Amino acid sequence: MSSFPILDLVAGILFVYFVLSIISSSAVEMIMSALKVRSEVLTEWLMHIFDKTIKTTGGEVTLGQAIMDHCSVTALSKKGKSPAYIDAKNFVSALLEKITYDPDNPASIATSLNAIIDKIEKSNGLSHELKRVILTYANEAKNTYESLSVKTMSEIDLFRDKLEKWFDSSMDRITGTLKVKYLRPFTLMVAIITTLAMNADSIAISKYLYNNPEARSKMADLAYSKETAQNLNNQMAELANSVPDTARLTEQQFKDAVQARMEIIKNASASIEGSIPLGWSKAEFIPKPGSNIFFLLIAKIIGLTATVLAIMMGAPFWFDVLNKVSNLRSSGAKPVKTEDK
C-alpha cells in the first residue's frame, strides 16, 4: 500500500484487468486448441501457395498436400492435414525432396546445388512466381558460397538457410492472419462472456475500491506484489511458448493441457476472489429510491464495455503497466541534492 490512495485505486483496477485478461487468454487458447485453428490456417496457406499438381509414389497430388503428408512433417496429423506447427528445417527438407523428385528415376538424389537448380527449373510443381523466388535464393547461395574465402558451410546449406528464413517470414505473416481472423474475434467473444458472467463492471469496481479503504489496500498489495503477478504471468508465458498441437497429442495429453489452463484460470480467479464485488445479485436489479434508471443502465453498459475493452488489450500489456505503476510507487520523491540544500 502506498501513501497515495488514488495510486492504490489505479493499481487495484489494473490488477483486476490483468487477472481478467489472463482468464480470457487461457479460455481463448483452449478454444483455439480444441478447434485446431493453427492447423487449419497452416493447411490453408500450404494448399494456396503450393497448389500445383505433382507426381508422387501414391499418385498425383498438389505439392501442398505432398508436403503435409511428408514423413518429415506429418507426425501424427491426419492425411491431407497440417500439424499446428512445422519446423523450418523439416519444411525445407519436405519441399526440396518433393520438387526434386523424379518419378522416372525415384532413386536419384540431387547431391549438388547445380543439380537442385536443374531439377527446380524442370519442376511442374511450382508456380512461375514461386519458382523464380526459389531459384533466386539458390543462385544467391551459389554466388555467396563462391565469394567466401573461408567456407564453413556448403552451398546447399546456404540455400537451405535462405529457404528456412523465407518460411519463417511467411509464418510471421500467417500469425498476423491468425490474430485478425481468429484470435481477436475469439478474444472479443470470450471477453464479453467473462465480463457478463462475472459482472465485472469497471465503474462499480472503481467505486467500491474508492469507498472501501481496506479492500483498496488489499488489492493494492496484490498489485504491488511482483511475486503474485509474476507467477501468473510466467504460467501464461510458459503455456504460450508450448501451445499444444492437438494433432500430436493423445486424449490424456490433451486433457492435461486443458487442465493446465483451467489451473491458471482458477489461480487467477482466486487472487481477486473476495476482494472486490463480482457476480450478479438481486441488488443489481433493484434501483435505489430516487435514482434514475436510465442513467444507471447507461453507467452499467459503459462499465461493462470498459472491462471488455481492457481485456482485449491482453495480459502482457497490463502486466507491463502494473510494473510501471509499481516502480512509480516504489521510487517516491527524488531526494534533494546536497548542493540544493
N, C-alpha and C positions, 0 to 999 in steps of 0.2 A: 504493500500500500504506500502511495506517495503522499506528500503534503498538499497535493493539488487534487481535490475531489473530481474536478472536471476531467483531469487526465486519467484518473481511475475509471471514470464513467466511459470514456472513449476506449480505454484498454479492455474493459469488460465487454463492450459491444463488439470490438474487433475479435476478441477470443470466441465469442458466440458465432460470428461469421466464419471464423476459421474451423470451428468444430462442425458446423453445419455443412461447410464445403467438403470436409473430409467424409462425412456421412454420404453426401451426394456423389462424390467421386467414386467411393467404394461401390455404391449401388450401380452407377453407370458402368464401371468396369465389369461387374458381374453380368449385366445385361449384354454388353458387347462380347464378352467371352462366350456366353450361352448361345448368342445368335451367330457366332463365328464371323463377326463383321470384318475383321482384319483379313481373314482368309478370303472372303468374298471380294473385297476390294483388290487384293493382290491377284486373284484369279481374273478379275475383270481387266486389270492392267495387262497381264500376260497375254490374254486372248485378244486384246485390242492391238497391242504393239506387234505381237508375233502371230499374225493371222494368216500367213501363207501356209499352204499345204506342203508337207514333205513326206518322203517315203521312209518308213521305218520297218523293222522286222515284223511288226504287228500289222502293217498295212499303212494306208495314207491317213495322216492326222495333221492338224495345224501344229506349227512349231511351238506355240504357247502350250498346248496340251502335252506335246512331247517333252518339253522342259519340266512341266509339273509332274509327269509320270516317270521322270528320270530317277535312277537309283540314288543319285547324289542329292536329290531334293525331296523326293516324295515322303520318306519316313513312313508314317502310318496314315497318311492322308488317303482319302478315297480317290479312285481313278478319275482323272479329269478335274481334280480339285487341288488347289494350292494350300500348303500349310500357312499358318498365320505369319510366319517369318521364314525368309530364305537367306542363308548366309551368302555374302557376295562371292566368296571363293567357290562355293558349291554351285551357285547360279552360273558363273562363268564356265565352270567345268561342264555343266549340262549343255549350255549354249554352244560352246565350241565343239563338243562331241557330236551334237545333232547337226550343226551346219557344215561340218567337215565329213560327215558320214557318207560313204559311197556304197549305195545298195548293190552295185555290181561287183564290188570288192570289199565286203564287210570287214575283212581282217586288216585292211590298210589303215595306217595311222599317220597323220601329219606330224612329223618329228622336227620340222623347222618352220620358222616364221614364213619363209617364202612358200612352203608347201601349204601352210594355213591360208595365206593370202590367195593363192591359186584356187583353193577349194571354195573360199568365200566368194570369189569372183564368179565361179561357176554355179554357185548355190542358187536354187529357186525358192528357198525358204524364207528369204528376206525381201522386204520391200526395197525399192531402189534407194529411197532416202536412208533407211536403216543400214543398207549395205555400204553406202558411201561413208556413213558415220563410222562404222566398224573398220572399214578399210583405211580411213584417215587415222584412226588410233593405231592400226597395225603399221602403217608407214611411218608414223611419228615415232613409234617404239623402235623401228628398224633404224631410222636416222639417228635417234638418240643413242642407241647401242653402238653404232659405228663411230660416233663422235667421242665416246667415253675413252679416256686414257687408261683408267682403271676399271675393269669390268667386274663388278661384284655380283651381277645377276645376268641371266641370259636375256636375249631379245624377246623370247616368248614370255618370260616373267614380266618384262616391262609392258608388253602388250596386255597380259592378263591384269596387271595392276591398273592400267588405264580403263579397261572394261569394268573392273570392280568399282572404281571411283564413279564411273558413269552410272552403274547400277545403284550405288549408294545415293547419288544425287537424285535419281529417279524415285527412290524410296522416300527421300525427303519431300518430294512433291506429292507422293501418294499420301504421306502423313498429313499434309495440308488438306488434301481432298477428304481424307478420313475425318478430320476435325470439322470441316464445313458441312459435309454430307451426313455424318452420323453423330460425332461427339457433341457438337453444340446442340442439335435438336434433342438428343437423349438427355444432356445435362439440363436443358431448359425444362423438359418434361419431369425429370426427377426432382429438380429444384422446386417446381410448383407443387408436386405431390408431397415432398418433405415439408415445405413451408406450411401447406394447408393441414397436413396430418398433425404437425407439432404446434400449429397456431403460432408460428414464430413471427410475431408482429414486431418489427423494429421499433415502432413508436411506443408500443406498450412496454417492451423490454427496457427502452431508454427511460421511460417514466418510472418504472419500477426500481431500476437501479438508482435513479436520481433521488427518489423518495425513501430508499432503504439503505442507509449507510453501511449496515452490516453485510447485506447481500452485495453491495457495490465493492466493499473491501474484500470479500471472498472471491468475487470474480476477478478483481484486480490482481490478487495474489496468484490466481491461476494463470492469468495473462502474463504476469511478470516471471512466473516460474518457467525458466528455459527448459528445465528437465521435462515438465509435462508436455509443453508444446513440441519440444524436440523429439520426444518419444513417439508422439502421434505422427509427426512429420516423417521420421525415419521409417516407421512402418509403412506409410504411404509410398515413400520413395523406393523402399525395398520391393513392394509389390509392383510398382510402376516399371521397375527395371527387370522384372521377371514375370511379365504378363503370360499366363498360361496359354499354350497353343492347344486348344481343345481337341484338335485332330490327333495329337500325340499323347493325350492323357487317357489313362484308364478311368473307369467310372469313379473309383475310390479316390484317385488323384484329383479329379475334377471336384469332387465333394470337399476334399481337403482345401483346395484353392478357394472355393466359395466360403468355407468355414473361416479361412484366414481373413477374408474381407468382412465377414459378419463379426469377427472378433474386433476388428478395427472400429466398426460401427458401434459395437457395444461399449468399447473403451471410450470412444468419443462422446457418446451419449451420457455415460456415467460421469464424465468430467464436468458437465454442467447441470446434471440432474439435481434438483432440489435447490439450486442457486437462483434460478430465475423461473418465472411462471410460464410453463409450456403446456400445451394441450388445451382442449376446449372445456368450458364449464357452463353451467346454466346462467351464470352472471354475465356471460358474453352476450346473451340474447335478451337480457332484461336491462334496459337502459335506466339510468338513474333519473329520479324525478327532475323535471326542468331541463333535461339535456335534449339536444337537437339530434334526432335520429339520422337525419340526412348527413350532418357533419360527422357523426360517429361512424357512419358507413364509409364515407369518403376517407376518413382517417385510417380505418381498418384496411381499406383497399391499398392506400398509399403505404402503410406499414408492411403489409404482406408483400407488396410489389418490391419495396426496397430490399427486403430479405432475399427474394428471388434473384434480383439483380446482383446482390452481394455474393450469393452462392455461385453465380455464373462467372465471377472473377477468378474462382479457383482457390484451393487451399494454399498453394505456394505463394500466391500474391498476398494473402492475409498473414501468412507466416512471416514474410519479409516485413510487412507493415508493423506487425507486432514487435519484431526485433528492433525496429527503428523507434517505436514508442518506448520500449523497454530501455533502450540506450538513452533516450531523451530523459526519462525519469531518473536513470542512474547518474547521468552526468551532472545534473543540478546546475547551480550558478557557477560561472567561471570565477576562480579565486582572483583576488585583487593582486596585481603585481607589486613587488616591493617598492619600485621606483614611483608607483602611483599613490602609495600610502601617504 
